[in-house]
Amino acid sequence: MSGRRVQRYPLALRLLHWLLALLLTLQIALGFAAEHAPTPALSEALFPLHFRLGMLILCLTLLRLALRLWLPVPGADDATPWRGWIRSGVHGLLYGLALLLPVSGHVIWVWMGADRTLFAGVQVPALFVPPADETGRALAWYVHVYGAWALSALAGLHVAAAVSRQIRHGDRFIVRRMGFGALPGKAADGGPARCTGAGAASQVGE
């Protein structure tokens, strides 16, 4: 990974960040709706969608993790080391859960003997033959359900921390790191913005 210092995550990472945020929100809602559907028919219709979306999320998360390790990203700008440790820990757990949930869901799906077709006849490989003892299936179910709650809680903490930091510093932190408009201090075409008067005051860097 390049050591070049940048103000903003690369476009590919930003697009994947917001796409995964949307898909994970939809996936958790879909799983809850399928689990608590008022009729068995509706539940049977929603669970295959839940499985297919989970496989898509797994692929996109692996792609984003690979790009995150390869592309230059902004450095830490925390005032104290412990905040950086907490942030890194939360990010690591978010990645871990975003991978663990589809994997545990796949285990459950294979154990059920359900159709693993994604689209156009493409099937997800089973990777294992379920034994007669269903202890593993029960364990995967607990991991899947409680992992979804943990992911929801961590995502809420992640959002709250980003919003709190932006409010405290007043430096458009979210826009600078994960937005799509022009960076503060730069024109829309990427060139330097023209500042006059009080606007010519020095800007705080990352």
C-alpha positions in Angstrom: 0.0 0.0 0.0 1.3 3.4 -0.9 2.4 5.7 2.0 1.2 8.8 0.1 -0.9 11.0 2.3 -4.4 11.8 1.1 -7.3 13.7 2.5 -10.0 11.4 1.2 -10.6 7.8 0.7 -10.3 6.8 -3.0 -13.5 6.8 -5.0 -13.8 3.0 -5.2 -13.7 2.7 -1.4 -16.2 5.5 -1.0 -18.6 4.0 -3.4 -18.3 0.5 -1.8 -18.6 2.1 1.7 -22.0 3.7 0.9 -23.2 0.7 -1.2 -22.4 -1.7 1.6 -24.0 0.5 4.2 -27.2 0.5 2.1 -27.1 -3.2 1.4 -26.3 -4.2 5.0 -29.2 -2.1 6.3 -31.5 -3.7 3.7 -30.2 -7.2 4.6 -30.8 -6.8 8.3 -34.3 -5.6 7.6 -34.9 -8.4 5.2 -33.7 -11.0 7.6 -35.9 -9.7 10.4 -38.9 -9.6 8.0 -38.3 -13.2 6.8 -37.8 -14.5 10.4 -41.0 -12.8 11.6 -43.2 -13.0 8.4 -46.9 -13.3 9.1 -47.2 -16.3 6.8 -44.9 -19.2 5.9 -45.3 -18.5 2.2 -43.9 -14.9 2.7 -41.0 -16.3 4.8 -40.2 -18.8 2.1 -40.1 -16.1 -0.5 -37.9 -13.7 1.5 -35.3 -16.1 2.8 -33.8 -16.9 -0.7 -33.5 -13.1 -1.3 -31.8 -12.8 2.0 -29.3 -15.6 1.0 -28.5 -14.1 -2.4 -28.0 -10.6 -1.0 -25.7 -12.1 1.7 -23.5 -13.6 -0.9 -23.3 -10.3 -2.8 -22.4 -8.5 0.5 -19.7 -11.1 1.1 -18.1 -10.5 -2.3 -18.3 -6.7 -2.0 -16.8 -6.8 1.5 -13.9 -8.9 0.3 -13.4 -6.5 -2.6 -13.5 -3.5 -0.3 -11.0 -5.1 2.1 -8.6 -5.9 -0.7 -8.8 -2.3 -2.0 -8.5 -0.9 1.5 -5.2 -2.8 1.9 -3.9 -1.7 -1.5 -5.0 1.9 -2.1 -3.7 5.0 -0.2 -6.0 6.1 2.6 -6.1 9.1 5.0 -3.9 8.8 8.0 -5.2 8.9 11.6 -6.0 12.4 12.9 -7.1 11.5 16.5 -5.9 13.7 19.3 -5.1 10.8 21.5 -3.9 7.2 20.7 -6.7 5.5 22.5 -9.3 7.0 20.2 -7.3 5.7 17.3 -7.2 2.2 18.9 -11.0 2.3 19.5 -11.6 3.4 15.9 -9.4 0.7 14.4 -11.0 -1.9 16.7 -14.5 -0.9 15.6 -13.5 -0.9 11.9 -12.0 -4.3 12.3 -15.1 -5.7 14.0 -17.3 -4.2 11.3 -15.2 -6.0 8.6 -15.2 -9.2 10.6 -18.9 -9.3 11.2 -19.7 -8.3 7.6 -17.7 -11.4 6.6 -18.9 -13.7 9.4 -22.6 -13.1 8.9 -22.7 -14.3 5.2 -20.5 -17.2 6.0 -22.7 -18.3 8.9 -25.8 -17.8 6.8 -24.2 -20.0 4.1 -23.7 -22.7 6.7 -27.3 -22.6 7.8 -28.5 -22.5 4.1 -26.4 -25.6 3.2 -27.6 -27.4 6.4 -31.2 -26.7 5.3 -30.6 -28.2 1.9 -32.0 -25.1 0.3 -31.4 -23.9 -3.3 -28.0 -22.1 -3.6 -28.7 -20.7 -7.1 -27.8 -17.0 -7.3 -28.7 -16.1 -11.0 -28.6 -17.6 -14.5 -27.9 -21.1 -13.0 -24.8 -20.0 -11.0 -24.7 -21.9 -7.7 -22.8 -21.2 -4.5 -20.7 -24.3 -3.7 -21.8 -26.2 -0.6 -18.1 -26.6 0.6 -19.2 -29.2 3.2 -21.6 -32.1 3.8 -23.8 -31.4 6.8 -23.4 -34.2 9.4 -26.4 -35.8 11.1 -25.7 -33.9 14.3 -27.2 -30.4 14.0 -25.0 -28.8 16.7 -23.1 -27.0 14.0 -26.3 -25.6 12.5 -27.5 -24.4 15.8 -24.1 -22.7 16.5 -24.2 -21.0 13.1 -27.7 -19.8 13.8 -26.6 -18.2 17.1 -23.6 -16.6 15.4 -25.8 -15.3 12.6 -28.6 -13.8 14.8 -26.5 -12.3 17.6 -23.9 -11.2 15.0 -26.5 -9.2 13.2 -27.4 -7.4 16.5 -23.7 -6.8 17.2 -23.2 -5.4 13.7 -26.2 -3.1 14.1 -24.8 -1.8 17.4 -21.3 -1.2 16.0 -22.6 0.5 12.9 -24.6 2.8 15.1 -21.5 3.5 17.2 -19.5 4.1 14.0 -22.1 6.7 12.7 -22.4 8.4 16.1 -18.6 8.7 16.4 -18.2 10.2 12.9 -21.1 12.7 13.5 -19.8 13.6 17.0 -16.3 14.3 15.6 -17.6 16.5 12.9 -19.8 18.5 15.3 -16.9 18.9 17.8 -14.4 20.0 15.2 -16.7 21.7 12.7 -14.4 20.7 9.9 -16.8 18.7 7.6 -15.0 15.5 8.6 -17.5 13.2 6.9 -17.5 15.2 3.7 -13.8 15.3 3.6 -13.3 11.6 4.2 -16.3 9.9 2.6 -18.2 12.5 0.5 -18.4 13.1 -3.2 -18.3 16.9 -3.5 -15.3 19.1 -3.8 -13.0 19.0 -0.9 -13.0 22.0 1.4 -10.4 24.4 0.1 -10.6 23.1 -3.4 -12.6 24.1 -6.4 -15.1 21.7 -8.0 -12.6 20.9 -10.8 -10.0 19.8 -8.2 -8.0 23.1 -8.3 -7.4 25.4 -5.4 -10.3 27.4 -4.2 -10.1 31.2 -4.3 -10.2 32.7 -0.8 -10.6 36.3 0.1 -10.7 38.2 3.4 -11.4 36.1 6.4 -11.7 33.0 4.1 -8.0 33.2 3.5 -7.3 32.0 7.0 -5.1 28.9 7.1 -7.0 25.6 6.9 -6.6 22.7 9.3 -5.0 19.7 7.6 -5.6 16.1 8.2 
